[in-house]
Amino acid sequence: MDIQMCPPDLWRQKCMKKVKIVVLTAMLFFLITIPCRQIFNLSELTEVRPASAFPPAFGMLFGVWGALGCAIGNFAADILSGYAMEICIPGFLIQFIYGYLPYILWFGVRKKREKSVIRMKNVRHVMKYIGIVFADSLLMAAMLGMLLKITGMGSLLSQSTLLLFFNNLVFCLILGIPIIILADLAAEQEKGRVLTLNVRFVLIFLLLNVVSAVLMGVASYGEMYHYVADKMALWNRIYIRVSVDFFTLCGISVCFLWYLERNITVPIERLAELAGNYADRKKLKGGETGDRPAEESDGEEKLENRELAAVCDELSCLHGETGHLPAAFKKMMQDVEYYISDITRITAEKERIHAELQVASQMQADMLPDSGKILAGSREFTLCARMLPAKEMGGDFYDYFMVDEDNLAFLVADVSGKGVPAALFMVVAKTLLKNRTRGAASAAEAFTDANEGLCQDNYNDMFVTAWMGVLTISTGRLVFVNAGHTRPLIRQKNGCYTYLTERSGFVLAGMENMRYTQQELYLEAGDALFLYTDGVTEANNAEHGLYGEERLAKVLNIKPKLPPQETLNAVWEDVMSYQGDAEQFDDITMLAFYYKGNGYQTKTGKPNMEDIQEWNRFVDEILAEKNFPQKEAAKIRIAVDEIFSNICYYSKAQSLTIGCLVNEEAAMLYFEDDGIPYNPLNRPDPDTSESAENRKEGGLGIYLVKKRMDSLRYEYAEGKNRLTIMKNRNARKD
Amino acid sequence: MEIGIERNKSTLEIKLTDRLDTVTSPQLEEKLKEELEGVTNLQLDLAELEYISSAGLRVLLTASKRMKKQGKMEIRNVNEEVMEVFTITGFADILTIL
């Protein structure tokens, strides 16, 4: 450690610590030595010295400062005991060497010392310690022996030097070992670390050895105290017994511990560490939010996994359970990796499908007409619809479109089943129904045609229930056809909503060659319809109850006069609140329709040529009132003239109604008479290139009308001819 | 509908106003029946005629056929609206329109 780098405070702190070590060890040494010298004095130079354990122990614990402290303690004790200076000073040096040598032997000359590491953590360390203290004691005894010889107080090989040797060795074993163990345990405790299995075994056995040796010592003392008179001989014999006891037990312990270490404890420790690392890394990886590129971490992880597997392989060479454990762990690790990659793949796939469904769901929603979009003729009606699929995609749909200028079709349908299959069939059904309705002469025919189309290649036996109404806006005539669908509710003449009782046909796509029949009724201004699918009436609540038709009618009739948007919202909210937290069972679709009336002003009477001026005036006034451009109005007047005169001359009608509606874009007129069925539009056009002599007079009038109106339509229904003409405000540019 | 008639020897000049439709055509037809005797030059001024219906066309066609035998029939001052009707119906080719 580089001291220079430390700030002065820390430096002082460190110094203080060292001083404290020196003082404390010196005092301890001194305090233990003095009483022993009094009680167990063996000669003028030595005694039973438990303090002999201190220099190597403190040397190993605190290094040079511990050794120095012990040497000072010894020096002080020697002086107090009145030892000669030539003994005291070399004694001080010898004590210092005795204390410092183990430190050097243990940690080596390099100052790279691991901080507070358990010193006796395995068999090798135990052997090393015993070896060091053995050598140290021997050296110390030899040095003191030399000193005795030099000073002439004894010989090198004598009972005294043997005693000195044993004094050191025995106490280093029975006192030094517990001191070091306790110090290390305290340090570990402070750091909050838990002892490993192997360390615990080693420490337990060492302490048992120590206890056994101490007991042997005490027993021997008790036994021999009576018959061995020479104290030095007595203690030497006690020491020998203690040593023999210790080394015998230690030999057995070491063999046992060594086996344990190789085969059980250390492999288990390594495996535990491995498992811990692996688990930590997985947890870390789970917590990552992609800050690190995935590939890089994957690569690293694979490498680490390979290392772990190698360690497992190495450990699984062991016999028995300790060998099975790492093998099992490796297998488990590989399985975990496999499952993780599997789950990752499945999750990615799931996400992809979900994303695609999301897009498809949006596409389906986009296929349905937007309620906000204003249709041609929407001055006469308001319409609002909504569909909510139970899953991402649904089989329900609604649709509305203009069949032609005057006819609005609106429908609600429900494909059997839910999800993607239903959605696919829904697309086909919707397209077919729209196309066939535009092409067909009637709503019933459209259903009959669509049914044939849907029956083709319908191998999955899907089917569609549908209710469609086609409203002639100008008259309020509503033709409707039902293919097994829920009955709509109708509100007429400012009354309440009631279920429309009508015969229903078979479902669409259910059976070939079905003939659908249509029914009709007349809507008046203010009448309303509410269409829905069974997702509404069969909505479930948490108690598995059904919403039901009764409740639907009730909700609608709370405020029957609400406009469609609000009607829809009211029902929607009620269904949602009924459903509560229960899962949506089926697609929910509803459509609210409100008829504002056709907006036509009408004049009815017996068609009579004499009265033509009156009829003209009726039309003129409306056109003038609505500021219809003069030039275009003139064309309409001619048309009225031509059509009216035709009716008068040829139809034999008793009653004629002329309806006229003028808006910002166009003027629309219809002529409804109860005369002979006759479609003037079928009359061939006159040859306009004929010379004057050959010109026929007939047919010119209707030809003029055809040429100069923007659209004409003829229909015959309920015994009435009905010719509708339309003229735009702004002349067509053709 | 007013029918202004001016006679100058064998020349008959007729001014049509307002509209020539189912209601007014019979009047013109009646007038022509009365007046065309001995006329060799029939001049029709349509300057004030707003529009014409097929009934009017029929009258003009009848007149034109007759005048072919007696002399000539010329139509002038045809407005856009009426001209359109003449064009659509092919009368523009039959009648002499100045």
Interface residues (C-beta under 8 A of the other chain):
Chain A: M609 I612 Q613 K631 A634 K635 R637 I638 D641 E642 F644 S645 P686 D687 T688 S689 E690 S691 A692 E693 R695 E697 L700 G701 Y703 L704 K707 R708
Chain B: R19 D21 T22 V23 E50 Y51 I52 S53 S54 A55 L57 R58 L61 S64 K65 K68 E81 E84 V85 I88 T89 G90 D93 I94 L95
